[in-house]
């Protein structure tokens, strides 16, 4: 993905999406504000709902393809 390129999250292939999500989740640790586990769970659940609503074939919460992004949390 090129810088400033916009795509819908559900249109990104799983192998690529897990890398983007991992970087996104790691960015929360770099900020001064501390996000609690419940805030992060709500964020992940929101992303999961969006993907399911748009018929994405895998789950970022349960499927092995998203292990990298889950570890980043």
PQR file with spaces between the fields and no chain letter, atoms N, CA, C, O and H, PARSE charges and radii, in Angstrom:
ATOM       1  N    UNK     1       0.846   -1.173    0.000 -0.4000 1.5000
ATOM       2  CA   UNK     1       0.000    0.000    0.000 -0.0000 2.0000
ATOM       3  C    UNK     1       0.892    1.237    0.000  0.5500 1.7000
ATOM       4  O    UNK     1       1.833    1.342    0.786 -0.5500 1.4000
ATOM       5  N    UNK     2       0.588    2.140   -0.866 -0.4000 1.5000
ATOM       6  CA   UNK     2       1.346    3.375   -0.939 -0.0000 2.0000
ATOM       7  C    UNK     2       0.877    4.338    0.142  0.5500 1.7000
ATOM       8  O    UNK     2      -0.264    4.278    0.601 -0.5500 1.4000
ATOM       9  H    UNK     2      -0.177    2.055   -1.504  0.4000 1.0000
ATOM      10  N    UNK     3       1.784    5.228    0.537 -0.4000 1.5000
ATOM      11  CA   UNK     3       1.439    6.215    1.547 -0.0000 2.0000
ATOM      12  C    UNK     3       0.242    7.041    1.060  0.5500 1.7000
ATOM      13  O    UNK     3       0.181    7.455   -0.098 -0.5500 1.4000
ATOM      14  H    UNK     3       2.711    5.276    0.164  0.4000 1.0000
ATOM      15  N    UNK     4      -0.685    7.262    1.956 -0.4000 1.5000
ATOM      16  CA   UNK     4      -1.907    8.034    1.694 -0.0000 2.0000
ATOM      17  C    UNK     4      -2.904    7.317    0.791  0.5500 1.7000
ATOM      18  O    UNK     4      -3.914    7.902    0.398 -0.5500 1.4000
ATOM      19  H    UNK     4      -0.636    6.925    2.896  0.4000 1.0000
ATOM      20  N    UNK     5      -2.632    6.065    0.460 -0.4000 1.5000
ATOM      21  CA   UNK     5      -3.601    5.303   -0.315 -0.0000 2.0000
ATOM      22  C    UNK     5      -4.732    4.881    0.613  0.5500 1.7000
ATOM      23  O    UNK     5      -4.488    4.475    1.749 -0.5500 1.4000
ATOM      24  H    UNK     5      -1.812    5.590    0.779  0.4000 1.0000
ATOM      25  N    UNK     6      -5.948    4.975    0.141 -0.4000 1.5000
ATOM      26  CA   UNK     6      -7.093    4.589    0.946 -0.0000 2.0000
ATOM      27  C    UNK     6      -7.763    3.371    0.337  0.5500 1.7000
ATOM      28  O    UNK     6      -8.052    3.319   -0.859 -0.5500 1.4000
ATOM      29  H    UNK     6      -6.147    5.305   -0.782  0.4000 1.0000
ATOM      30  N    UNK     7      -8.003    2.385    1.208 -0.4000 1.5000
ATOM      31  CA   UNK     7      -8.748    1.187    0.818 -0.0000 2.0000
ATOM      32  C    UNK     7      -9.672    0.815    1.956  0.5500 1.7000
ATOM      33  O    UNK     7      -9.407    1.130    3.116 -0.5500 1.4000
ATOM      34  H    UNK     7      -7.768    2.428    2.179  0.4000 1.0000
ATOM      35  N    UNK     8     -10.721    0.165    1.629 -0.4000 1.5000
ATOM      36  CA   UNK     8     -11.625   -0.338    2.657 -0.0000 2.0000
ATOM      37  C    UNK     8     -10.965   -1.539    3.325  0.5500 1.7000
ATOM      38  O    UNK     8     -10.373   -2.388    2.658 -0.5500 1.4000
ATOM      39  H    UNK     8     -10.935   -0.092    0.686  0.4000 1.0000
ATOM      40  N    UNK     9     -11.075   -1.599    4.651 -0.4000 1.5000
ATOM      41  CA   UNK     9     -10.377   -2.634    5.415 -0.0000 2.0000
ATOM      42  C    UNK     9     -10.765   -4.040    4.960  0.5500 1.7000
ATOM      43  O    UNK     9      -9.922   -4.937    4.945 -0.5500 1.4000
ATOM      44  H    UNK     9     -11.557   -0.910    5.192  0.4000 1.0000
ATOM      45  N    UNK    10     -12.009   -4.239    4.597 -0.4000 1.5000
ATOM      46  CA   UNK    10     -12.462   -5.569    4.194 -0.0000 2.0000
ATOM      47  C    UNK    10     -11.959   -5.973    2.806  0.5500 1.7000
ATOM      48  O    UNK    10     -12.103   -7.131    2.413 -0.5500 1.4000
ATOM      49  H    UNK    10     -12.694   -3.510    4.610  0.4000 1.0000
ATOM      50  N    UNK    11     -11.379   -5.043    2.069 -0.4000 1.5000
ATOM      51  CA   UNK    11     -10.866   -5.388    0.740 -0.0000 2.0000
ATOM      52  C    UNK    11      -9.389   -5.791    0.767  0.5500 1.7000
ATOM      53  O    UNK    11      -8.824   -6.149   -0.267 -0.5500 1.4000
ATOM      54  H    UNK    11     -11.263   -4.102    2.388  0.4000 1.0000
ATOM      55  N    UNK    12      -8.768   -5.735    1.938 -0.4000 1.5000
ATOM      56  CA   UNK    12      -7.348   -6.058    2.074 -0.0000 2.0000
ATOM      57  C    UNK    12      -7.199   -7.538    2.397  0.5500 1.7000
ATOM      58  O    UNK    12      -7.881   -8.057    3.280 -0.5500 1.4000
ATOM      59  H    UNK    12      -9.227   -5.444    2.778  0.4000 1.0000
ATOM      60  N    UNK    13      -6.314   -8.210    1.687 -0.4000 1.5000
ATOM      61  CA   UNK    13      -6.070   -9.637    1.914 -0.0000 2.0000
ATOM      62  C    UNK    13      -5.566   -9.863    3.339  0.5500 1.7000
ATOM      63  O    UNK    13      -4.890   -9.004    3.906 -0.5500 1.4000
ATOM      64  H    UNK    13      -5.759   -7.789    0.970  0.4000 1.0000
ATOM      65  N    UNK    14      -5.892  -11.009    3.911 -0.4000 1.5000
ATOM      66  CA   UNK    14      -5.555  -11.326    5.299 -0.0000 2.0000
ATOM      67  C    UNK    14      -4.066  -11.198    5.609  0.5500 1.7000
ATOM      68  O    UNK    14      -3.700  -10.633    6.640 -0.5500 1.4000
ATOM      69  H    UNK    14      -6.441  -11.707    3.451  0.4000 1.0000
ATOM      70  N    UNK    15      -3.209  -11.708    4.740 -0.4000 1.5000
ATOM      71  CA   UNK    15      -1.766  -11.664    4.980 -0.0000 2.0000
ATOM      72  C    UNK    15      -1.265  -10.230    5.088  0.5500 1.7000
ATOM      73  O    UNK    15      -0.364   -9.942    5.876 -0.5500 1.4000
ATOM      74  H    UNK    15      -3.506  -12.167    3.903  0.4000 1.0000
ATOM      75  N    UNK    16      -1.835   -9.347    4.313 -0.4000 1.5000
ATOM      76  CA   UNK    16      -1.448   -7.944    4.346 -0.0000 2.0000
ATOM      77  C    UNK    16      -2.120   -7.219    5.521  0.5500 1.7000
ATOM      78  O    UNK    16      -1.501   -6.388    6.184 -0.5500 1.4000
ATOM      79  H    UNK    16      -2.566   -9.580    3.672  0.4000 1.0000
ATOM      80  N    UNK    17      -3.371   -7.540    5.763 -0.4000 1.5000
ATOM      81  CA   UNK    17      -4.135   -6.882    6.815 -0.0000 2.0000
ATOM      82  C    UNK    17      -3.536   -7.129    8.193  0.5500 1.7000
ATOM      83  O    UNK    17      -3.496   -6.212    9.012 -0.5500 1.4000
ATOM      84  H    UNK    17      -3.875   -8.215    5.224  0.4000 1.0000
ATOM      85  N    UNK    18      -3.076   -8.330    8.466 -0.4000 1.5000
ATOM      86  CA   UNK    18      -2.503   -8.607    9.781 -0.0000 2.0000
ATOM      87  C    UNK    18      -1.268   -7.751   10.045  0.5500 1.7000
ATOM      88  O    UNK    18      -1.022   -7.354   11.184 -0.5500 1.4000
ATOM      89  H    UNK    18      -3.108   -9.075    7.800  0.4000 1.0000
ATOM      90  N    UNK    19      -0.497   -7.466    9.009 -0.4000 1.5000
ATOM      91  CA   UNK    19       0.678   -6.596    9.171 -0.0000 2.0000
ATOM      92  C    UNK    19       0.249   -5.166    9.496  0.5500 1.7000
ATOM      93  O    UNK    19       0.830   -4.527   10.373 -0.5500 1.4000
ATOM      94  H    UNK    19      -0.697   -7.788    8.084  0.4000 1.0000
ATOM      95  N    UNK    20      -0.756   -4.671    8.800 -0.4000 1.5000
ATOM      96  CA   UNK    20      -1.251   -3.319    9.063 -0.0000 2.0000
ATOM      97  C    UNK    20      -1.841   -3.221   10.472  0.5500 1.7000
ATOM      98  O    UNK    20      -1.605   -2.248   11.188 -0.5500 1.4000
ATOM      99  H    UNK    20      -1.228   -5.190    8.088  0.4000 1.0000
ATOM     100  N    UNK    21      -2.602   -4.230   10.856 -0.4000 1.5000
ATOM     101  CA   UNK    21      -3.197   -4.216   12.189 -0.0000 2.0000
ATOM     102  C    UNK    21      -2.122   -4.294   13.267  0.5500 1.7000
ATOM     103  O    UNK    21      -2.219   -3.613   14.288 -0.5500 1.4000
ATOM     104  H    UNK    21      -2.794   -5.021   10.275  0.4000 1.0000
ATOM     105  N    UNK    22      -1.105   -5.112   13.054 -0.4000 1.5000
ATOM     106  CA   UNK    22      -0.019   -5.228   14.039 -0.0000 2.0000
ATOM     107  C    UNK    22       0.646   -3.868   14.248  0.5500 1.7000
ATOM     108  O    UNK    22       0.890   -3.467   15.386 -0.5500 1.4000
ATOM     109  H    UNK    22      -1.026   -5.666   12.225  0.4000 1.0000
ATOM     110  N    UNK    23       0.933   -3.173   13.179 -0.4000 1.5000
ATOM     111  CA   UNK    23       1.553   -1.850   13.288 -0.0000 2.0000
ATOM     112  C    UNK    23       0.600   -0.859   13.959  0.5500 1.7000
ATOM     113  O    UNK    23       1.021   -0.048   14.783 -0.5500 1.4000
ATOM     114  H    UNK    23       0.735   -3.499   12.255  0.4000 1.0000
ATOM     115  N    UNK    24      -0.652   -0.927   13.612 -0.4000 1.5000
ATOM     116  CA   UNK    24      -1.665   -0.063   14.208 -0.0000 2.0000
ATOM     117  C    UNK    24      -1.756   -0.300   15.716  0.5500 1.7000
ATOM     118  O    UNK    24      -1.784    0.657   16.490 -0.5500 1.4000
ATOM     119  H    UNK    24      -0.995   -1.587   12.942  0.4000 1.0000
ATOM     120  N    UNK    25      -1.802   -1.566   16.139 -0.4000 1.5000
ATOM     121  CA   UNK    25      -1.888   -1.894   17.557 -0.0000 2.0000
ATOM     122  C    UNK    25      -0.620   -1.471   18.304  0.5500 1.7000
ATOM     123  O    UNK    25      -0.693   -0.977   19.430 -0.5500 1.4000
ATOM     124  H    UNK    25      -1.780   -2.343   15.510  0.4000 1.0000
ATOM     125  N    UNK    26       0.534   -1.666   17.677 -0.4000 1.5000
ATOM     126  CA   UNK    26       1.790   -1.251   18.318 -0.0000 2.0000
ATOM     127  C    UNK    26       1.841    0.265   18.499  0.5500 1.7000
ATOM     128  O    UNK    26       2.473    0.753   19.435 -0.5500 1.4000
ATOM     129  H    UNK    26       0.594   -2.067   16.763  0.4000 1.0000
ATOM     130  N    UNK    27       1.195    0.998   17.632 -0.4000 1.5000
ATOM     131  CA   UNK    27       1.220    2.461   17.739 -0.0000 2.0000
ATOM     132  C    UNK    27       0.557    2.944   19.020  0.5500 1.7000
ATOM     133  O    UNK    27       0.871    4.036   19.493 -0.5500 1.4000
ATOM     134  H    UNK    27       0.682    0.601   16.871  0.4000 1.0000
ATOM     135  N    UNK    28      -0.351    2.164   19.593 -0.4000 1.5000
ATOM     136  CA   UNK    28      -1.001    2.550   20.840 -0.0000 2.0000
ATOM     137  C    UNK    28      -0.026    2.554   22.008  0.5500 1.7000
ATOM     138  O    UNK    28      -0.197    3.320   22.956 -0.5500 1.4000
ATOM     139  H    UNK    28      -0.606    1.277   19.208  0.4000 1.0000
ATOM     140  N    UNK    29       0.984    1.713   21.948 -0.4000 1.5000
ATOM     141  CA   UNK    29       1.968    1.649   23.029 -0.0000 2.0000
ATOM     142  C    UNK    29       2.941    2.814   22.977  0.5500 1.7000
ATOM     143  O    UNK    29       3.604    3.101   23.974 -0.5500 1.4000
ATOM     144  H    UNK    29       1.123    1.091   21.178  0.4000 1.0000
ATOM     145  N    UNK    30       3.041    3.473   21.871 -0.4000 1.5000
ATOM     146  CA   UNK    30       4.007    4.554   21.707 -0.0000 2.0000
ATOM     147  C    UNK    30       3.483    5.902   22.195  0.5500 1.7000
ATOM     148  O    UNK    30       4.244    6.865   22.294 -0.5500 1.4000
ATOM     149  H    UNK    30       2.503    3.240   21.061  0.4000 1.0000
ATOM     150  N    UNK    31       2.232    5.973   22.491 -0.4000 1.5000
ATOM     151  CA   UNK    31       1.644    7.251   22.892 -0.0000 2.0000
ATOM     152  C    UNK    31       1.739    7.420   24.402  0.5500 1.7000
ATOM     153  O    UNK    31       1.915    6.451   25.140 -0.5500 1.4000
ATOM     154  H    UNK    31       1.614    5.192   22.410  0.4000 1.0000
ATOM     155  N    UNK    32       1.620    8.661   24.846 -0.4000 1.5000
ATOM     156  CA   UNK    32       1.683    8.952   26.275 -0.0000 2.0000
ATOM     157  C    UNK    32       0.481    8.388   27.021  0.5500 1.7000
ATOM     158  O    UNK    32       0.594    7.974   28.174 -0.5500 1.4000
ATOM     159  H    UNK    32       1.476    9.448   24.247  0.4000 1.0000
ATOM     160  N    UNK    33      -0.645    8.376   26.371 -0.4000 1.5000
ATOM     161  CA   UNK    33      -1.857    7.881   27.004 -0.0000 2.0000
ATOM     162  C    UNK    33      -1.864    6.356   26.985  0.5500 1.7000
ATOM     163  O    UNK    33      -1.558    5.737   25.965 -0.5500 1.4000
ATOM     164  H    UNK    33      -0.737    8.712   25.434  0.4000 1.0000
ATOM     165  N    UNK    34      -2.214    5.760   28.119 -0.4000 1.5000
ATOM     166  CA   UNK    34      -2.246    4.306   28.220 -0.0000 2.0000
ATOM     167  C    UNK    34      -3.673    3.823   27.950  0.5500 1.7000
ATOM     168  O    UNK    34      -4.621    4.267   28.598 -0.5500 1.4000
ATOM     169  H    UNK    34      -2.462    6.263   28.947  0.4000 1.0000
ATOM     170  N    UNK    35      -3.810    2.925   27.003 -0.4000 1.5000
ATOM     171  CA   UNK    35      -5.110    2.345   26.689 -0.0000 2.0000
ATOM     172  C    UNK    35      -5.241    1.027   27.426  0.5500 1.7000
ATOM     173  O    UNK    35      -4.366    0.166   27.328 -0.5500 1.4000
ATOM     174  H    UNK    35      -3.039    2.565   26.477  0.4000 1.0000
ATOM     175  N    UNK    36      -6.311    0.869   28.150 -0.4000 1.5000
ATOM     176  CA   UNK    36      -6.532   -0.338   28.921 -0.0000 2.0000
ATOM     177  C    UNK    36      -6.973   -1.497   28.053  0.5500 1.7000
ATOM     178  O    UNK    36      -7.366   -1.314   26.901 -0.5500 1.4000
ATOM     179  H    UNK    36      -7.021    1.569   28.229  0.4000 1.0000
ATOM     180  N    UNK    37      -6.906   -2.694   28.619 -0.4000 1.5000
ATOM     181  CA   UNK    37      -7.299   -3.898   27.870 -0.0000 2.0000
ATOM     182  C    UNK    37      -8.721   -3.840   27.334  0.5500 1.7000
ATOM     183  O    UNK    37      -8.985   -4.312   26.228 -0.5500 1.4000
ATOM     184  H    UNK    37      -6.587   -2.843   29.555  0.4000 1.0000
ATOM     185  N    UNK    38      -9.643   -3.266   28.105 -0.4000 1.5000
ATOM     186  CA   UNK    38     -11.036   -3.229   27.637 -0.0000 2.0000
ATOM     187  C    UNK    38     -11.182   -2.301   26.424  0.5500 1.7000
ATOM     188  O    UNK    38     -11.978   -2.578   25.527 -0.5500 1.4000
ATOM     189  H    UNK    38      -9.429   -2.882   29.003  0.4000 1.0000
ATOM     190  N    UNK    39     -10.424   -1.213   26.394 -0.4000 1.5000
ATOM     191  CA   UNK    39     -10.468   -0.313   25.241 -0.0000 2.0000
ATOM     192  C    UNK    39      -9.945   -1.011   23.997  0.5500 1.7000
ATOM     193  O    UNK    39     -10.517   -0.877   22.915 -0.5500 1.4000
ATOM     194  H    UNK    39      -9.778   -0.988   27.123  0.4000 1.0000
ATOM     195  N    UNK    40      -8.866   -1.750   24.152 -0.4000 1.5000
ATOM     196  CA   UNK    40      -8.294   -2.465   23.013 -0.0000 2.0000
ATOM     197  C    UNK    40      -9.218   -3.587   22.544  0.5500 1.7000
ATOM     198  O    UNK    40      -9.344   -3.828   21.343 -0.5500 1.4000
ATOM     199  H    UNK    40      -8.401   -1.859   25.031  0.4000 1.0000
ATOM     200  N    UNK    41      -9.861   -4.269   23.482 -0.4000 1.5000
ATOM     201  CA   UNK    41     -10.818   -5.321   23.094 -0.0000 2.0000
ATOM     202  C    UNK    41     -11.971   -4.731   22.301  0.5500 1.7000
ATOM     203  O    UNK    41     -12.408   -5.318   21.311 -0.5500 1.4000
ATOM     204  H    UNK    41      -9.759   -4.074   24.457  0.4000 1.0000
ATOM     205  N    UNK    42     -12.472   -3.568   22.730 -0.4000 1.5000
ATOM     206  CA   UNK    42     -13.571   -2.918   21.989 -0.0000 2.0000
ATOM     207  C    UNK    42     -13.118   -2.523   20.588  0.5500 1.7000
ATOM     208  O    UNK    42     -13.876   -2.653   19.626 -0.5500 1.4000
ATOM     209  H    UNK    42     -12.118   -3.091   23.534  0.4000 1.0000
ATOM     210  N    UNK    43     -11.898   -2.045   20.475 -0.4000 1.5000
ATOM     211  CA   UNK    43     -11.361   -1.669   19.169 -0.0000 2.0000
ATOM     212  C    UNK    43     -11.297   -2.883   18.246  0.5500 1.7000
ATOM     213  O    UNK    43     -11.741   -2.817   17.100 -0.5500 1.4000
ATOM     214  H    UNK    43     -11.283   -1.939   21.256  0.4000 1.0000
ATOM     215  N    UNK    44     -10.751   -3.983   18.739 -0.4000 1.5000
ATOM     216  CA   UNK    44     -10.639   -5.210   17.947 -0.0000 2.0000
ATOM     217  C    UNK    44     -12.030   -5.731   17.577  0.5500 1.7000
ATOM     218  O    UNK    44     -12.251   -6.173   16.450 -0.5500 1.4000
ATOM     219  H    UNK    44     -10.390   -4.037   19.671  0.4000 1.0000
ATOM     220  N    UNK    45     -12.952   -5.679   18.518 -0.4000 1.5000
ATOM     221  CA   UNK    45     -14.321   -6.136   18.239 -0.0000 2.0000
ATOM     222  C    UNK    45     -14.990   -5.283   17.165  0.5500 1.7000
ATOM     223  O    UNK    45     -15.734   -5.799   16.330 -0.5500 1.4000
ATOM     224  H    UNK    45     -12.773   -5.319   19.433  0.4000 1.0000
ATOM     225  N    UNK    46     -14.728   -3.999   17.188 -0.4000 1.5000
ATOM     226  CA   UNK    46     -15.288   -3.113   16.166 -0.0000 2.0000
ATOM     227  C    UNK    46     -14.745   -3.443   14.782  0.5500 1.7000
ATOM     228  O    UNK    46     -15.490   -3.468   13.802 -0.5500 1.4000
ATOM     229  H    UNK    46     -14.124   -3.581   17.866  0.4000 1.0000
ATOM     230  N    UNK    47     -13.450   -3.693   14.711 -0.4000 1.5000
ATOM     231  CA   UNK    47     -12.837   -4.074   13.427 -0.0000 2.0000
ATOM     232  C    UNK    47     -13.409   -5.408   12.956  0.5500 1.7000
ATOM     233  O    UNK    47     -13.724   -5.581   11.779 -0.5500 1.4000
ATOM     234  H    UNK    47     -12.845   -3.672   15.507  0.4000 1.0000
ATOM     235  N    UNK    48     -13.540   -6.342   13.888 -0.4000 1.5000
ATOM     236  CA   UNK    48     -14.101   -7.665   13.565 -0.0000 2.0000
ATOM     237  C    UNK    48     -15.520   -7.528   13.011  0.5500 1.7000
ATOM     238  O    UNK    48     -15.861   -8.153   12.006 -0.5500 1.4000
ATOM     239  H    UNK    48     -13.284   -6.201   14.844  0.4000 1.0000
ATOM     240  N    UNK    49     -16.339   -6.717   13.662 -0.4000 1.5000
ATOM     241  CA   UNK    49     -17.719   -6.511   13.184 -0.0000 2.0000
ATOM     242  C    UNK    49     -17.739   -5.934   11.777  0.5500 1.7000
ATOM     243  O    UNK    49     -18.524   -6.372   10.936 -0.5500 1.4000
ATOM     244  H    UNK    49     -16.062   -6.209   14.478  0.4000 1.0000
ATOM     245  N    UNK    50     -16.878   -4.952   11.517 -0.4000 1.5000
ATOM     246  CA   UNK    50     -16.821   -4.331   10.187 -0.0000 2.0000
ATOM     247  C    UNK    50     -16.450   -5.366    9.137  0.5500 1.7000
ATOM     248  O    UNK    50     -17.044   -5.405    8.059 -0.5500 1.4000
ATOM     249  H    UNK    50     -16.241   -4.597   12.201  0.4000 1.0000
ATOM     250  N    UNK    51     -15.471   -6.203    9.450 -0.4000 1.5000
ATOM     251  CA   UNK    51     -15.048   -7.233    8.495 -0.0000 2.0000
ATOM     252  C    UNK    51     -16.173   -8.234    8.241  0.5500 1.7000
ATOM     253  O    UNK    51     -16.447   -8.587    7.094 -0.5500 1.4000
ATOM     254  H    UNK    51     -14.988   -6.171   10.326  0.4000 1.0000
ATOM     255  N    UNK    52     -16.821   -8.687    9.306 -0.4000 1.5000
ATOM     256  CA   UNK    52     -17.905   -9.665    9.155 -0.0000 2.0000
ATOM     257  C    UNK    52     -19.077   -9.067    8.376  0.5500 1.7000
ATOM     258  O    UNK    52     -19.697   -9.742    7.554 -0.5500 1.4000
ATOM     259  H    UNK    52     -16.599   -8.400   10.238  0.4000 1.0000
ATOM     260  N    UNK    53     -19.370   -7.809    8.642 -0.4000 1.5000
ATOM     261  CA   UNK    53     -20.464   -7.132    7.943 -0.0000 2.0000
ATOM     262  C    UNK    53     -20.216   -7.103    6.435  0.5500 1.7000
ATOM     263  O    UNK    53     -21.157   -7.126    5.640 -0.5500 1.4000
ATOM     264  H    UNK    53     -18.866   -7.261    9.310  0.4000 1.0000
ATOM     265  N    UNK    54     -18.961   -7.054    6.059 -0.4000 1.5000
ATOM     266  CA   UNK    54     -18.589   -6.996    4.648 -0.0000 2.0000
ATOM     267  C    UNK    54     -18.071   -8.334    4.119  0.5500 1.7000
ATOM     268  O    UNK    54     -17.334   -8.385    3.134 -0.5500 1.4000
ATOM     269  H    UNK    54     -18.197   -7.036    6.705  0.4000 1.0000
ATOM     270  N    UNK    55     -18.467   -9.402    4.786 -0.4000 1.5000
ATOM     271  CA   UNK    55     -18.191  -10.775    4.342 -0.0000 2.0000
ATOM     272  C    UNK    55     -16.707  -11.106    4.205  0.5500 1.7000
ATOM     273  O    UNK    55     -16.315  -11.855    3.309 -0.5500 1.4000
ATOM     274  H    UNK    55     -19.065   -9.360    5.586  0.4000 1.0000
ATOM     275  N    UNK    56     -15.890  -10.554    5.085 -0.4000 1.5000
ATOM     276  CA   UNK    56     -14.467  -10.938    5.082 -0.0000 2.0000
ATOM     277  C    UNK    56     -14.398  -12.390    5.528  0.5500 1.7000
ATOM     278  O    UNK    56     -15.080  -12.764    6.482 -0.5500 1.4000
ATOM     279  H    UNK    56     -16.208   -9.946    5.812  0.4000 1.0000
ATOM     280  N    UNK    57     -13.597  -13.217    4.869 -0.4000 1.5000
ATOM     281  CA   UNK    57     -13.648  -14.661    5.100 -0.0000 2.0000
ATOM     282  C    UNK    57     -13.012  -15.172    6.393  0.5500 1.7000
ATOM     283  O    UNK    57     -13.209  -16.337    6.738 -0.5500 1.4000
ATOM     284  H    UNK    57     -13.043  -12.913    4.095  0.4000 1.0000
ATOM     285  N    UNK    58     -12.256  -14.343    7.122 -0.4000 1.5000
ATOM     286  CA   UNK    58     -11.593  -14.835    8.332 -0.0000 2.0000
ATOM     287  C    UNK    58     -11.855  -13.900    9.512  0.5500 1.7000
ATOM     288  O    UNK    58     -12.331  -12.777    9.345 -0.5500 1.4000
ATOM     289  H    UNK    58     -12.096  -13.397    6.842  0.4000 1.0000
ATOM     290  N    UNK    59     -11.533  -14.392   10.700 -0.4000 1.5000
ATOM     291  CA   UNK    59     -11.726  -13.646   11.934 -0.0000 2.0000
ATOM     292  C    UNK    59     -10.386  -13.148   12.462  0.5500 1.7000
ATOM     293  O    UNK    59      -9.447  -13.932   12.597 -0.5500 1.4000
ATOM     294  H    UNK    59     -11.146  -15.304   10.835  0.4000 1.0000
ATOM     295  N    UNK    60     -10.287  -11.860   12.761 -0.4000 1.5000
ATOM     296  CA   UNK    60      -9.040  -11.342   13.327 -0.0000 2.0000
ATOM     297  C    UNK    60      -8.887  -11.771   14.783  0.5500 1.7000
ATOM     298  O    UNK    60      -7.791  -11.708   15.340 -0.5500 1.4000
ATOM     299  H    UNK    60     -11.050  -11.223   12.651  0.4000 1.0000
ATOM     300  N    UNK    61      -9.973  -12.201   15.389 -0.4000 1.5000
ATOM     301  CA   UNK    61      -9.940  -12.632   16.786 -0.0000 2.0000
ATOM     302  C    UNK    61      -9.533  -14.091   16.915  0.5500 1.7000
ATOM     303  O    UNK    61      -8.827  -14.446   17.859 -0.5500 1.4000
ATOM     304  H    UNK    61     -10.863  -12.253   14.936  0.4000 1.0000
ATOM     305  N    UNK    62      -9.957  -14.936   16.000 -0.4000 1.5000
ATOM     306  CA   UNK    62      -9.762  -16.374   16.164 -0.0000 2.0000
ATOM     307  C    UNK    62      -8.830  -17.055   15.170  0.5500 1.7000
ATOM     308  O    UNK    62      -8.209  -18.061   15.512 -0.5500 1.4000
ATOM     309  H    UNK    62     -10.531  -14.647   15.234  0.4000 1.0000
ATOM     310  N    UNK    63      -8.717  -16.548   13.975 -0.4000 1.5000
ATOM     311  CA   UNK    63      -8.000  -17.274   12.929 -0.0000 2.0000
ATOM     312  C    UNK    63      -6.485  -17.104   13.003  0.5500 1.7000
ATOM     313  O    UNK    63      -5.964  -16.058   13.388 -0.5500 1.4000
ATOM     314  H    UNK    63      -9.221  -15.730   13.697  0.4000 1.0000
ATOM     315  N    UNK    64      -5.812  -18.171   12.619 -0.4000 1.5000
ATOM     316  CA   UNK    64      -4.350  -18.222   12.703 -0.0000 2.0000
ATOM     317  C    UNK    64      -3.672  -17.148   11.851  0.5500 1.7000
ATOM     318  O    UNK    64      -2.588  -16.683   12.205 -0.5500 1.4000
ATOM     319  H    UNK    64      -6.235  -19.022   12.307  0.4000 1.0000
ATOM     320  N    UNK    65      -4.277  -16.751   10.757 -0.4000 1.5000
ATOM     321  CA   UNK    65      -3.691  -15.741    9.874 -0.0000 2.0000
ATOM     322  C    UNK    65      -3.433  -14.420   10.599  0.5500 1.7000
ATOM     323  O    UNK    65      -2.597  -13.630   10.158 -0.5500 1.4000
ATOM     324  H    UNK    65      -5.158  -17.128   10.470  0.4000 1.0000
ATOM     325  N    UNK    66      -4.134  -14.172   11.697 -0.4000 1.5000
ATOM     326  CA   UNK    66      -4.020  -12.898   12.409 -0.0000 2.0000
ATOM     327  C    UNK    66      -3.257  -13.016   13.723  0.5500 1.7000
ATOM     328  O    UNK    66      -3.382  -12.160   14.599 -0.5500 1.4000
ATOM     329  H    UNK    66      -4.812  -14.813   12.055  0.4000 1.0000
ATOM     330  N    UNK    67      -2.476  -14.067   13.856 -0.4000 1.5000
ATOM     331  CA   UNK    67      -1.681  -14.261   15.072 -0.0000 2.0000
ATOM     332  C    UNK    67      -0.713  -13.091   15.298  0.5500 1.7000
ATOM     333  O    UNK    67      -0.537  -12.644   16.431 -0.5500 1.4000
ATOM     334  H    UNK    67      -2.374  -14.762   13.144  0.4000 1.0000
ATOM     335  N    UNK    68      -0.094  -12.603   14.237 -0.4000 1.5000
ATOM     336  CA   UNK    68       0.848  -11.486   14.351 -0.0000 2.0000
ATOM     337  C    UNK    68       0.172  -10.244   14.959  0.5500 1.7000
ATOM     338  O    UNK    68       0.718   -9.616   15.866 -0.5500 1.4000
ATOM     339  H    UNK    68      -0.237  -12.966   13.317  0.4000 1.0000
ATOM     340  N    UNK    69      -0.992   -9.906   14.461 -0.4000 1.5000
ATOM     341  CA   UNK    69      -1.670   -8.716   14.983 -0.0000 2.0000
ATOM     342  C    UNK    69      -2.127   -8.934   16.424  0.5500 1.7000
ATOM     343  O    UNK    69      -2.074   -8.005   17.230 -0.5500 1.4000
ATOM     344  H    UNK    69      -1.435  -10.416   13.724  0.4000 1.0000
ATOM     345  N    UNK    70      -2.576  -10.142   16.762 -0.4000 1.5000
ATOM     346  CA   UNK    70      -2.982  -10.409   18.154 -0.0000 2.0000
ATOM     347  C    UNK    70      -1.793  -10.306   19.091  0.5500 1.7000
ATOM     348  O    UNK    70      -1.932   -9.784   20.197 -0.5500 1.4000
ATOM     349  H    UNK    70      -2.619  -10.897   16.107  0.4000 1.0000
ATOM     350  N    UNK    71      -0.631  -10.788   18.681 -0.4000 1.5000
ATOM     351  CA   UNK    71       0.552  -10.695   19.523 -0.0000 2.0000
ATOM     352  C    UNK    71       0.958   -9.240   19.751  0.5500 1.7000
ATOM     353  O    UNK    71       1.533   -8.913   20.789 -0.5500 1.4000
ATOM     354  H    UNK    71      -0.518  -11.212   17.782  0.4000 1.0000
ATOM     355  N    UNK    72       0.668   -8.386   18.807 -0.4000 1.5000
ATOM     356  CA   UNK    72       1.016   -6.974   18.920 -0.0000 2.0000
ATOM     357  C    UNK    72       0.178   -6.251   19.963  0.5500 1.7000
ATOM     358  O    UNK    72       0.567   -5.196   20.465 -0.5500 1.4000
ATOM     359  H    UNK    72       0.201   -8.652   17.964  0.4000 1.0000
ATOM     360  N    UNK    73      -0.971   -6.826   20.282 -0.4000 1.5000
ATOM     361  CA   UNK    73      -1.819   -6.216   21.304 -0.0000 2.0000
ATOM     362  C    UNK    73      -1.162   -6.353   22.661  0.5500 1.7000
ATOM     363  O    UNK    73      -1.716   -5.903   23.664 -0.5500 1.4000
ATOM     364  H    UNK    73      -1.287   -7.682   19.874  0.4000 1.0000
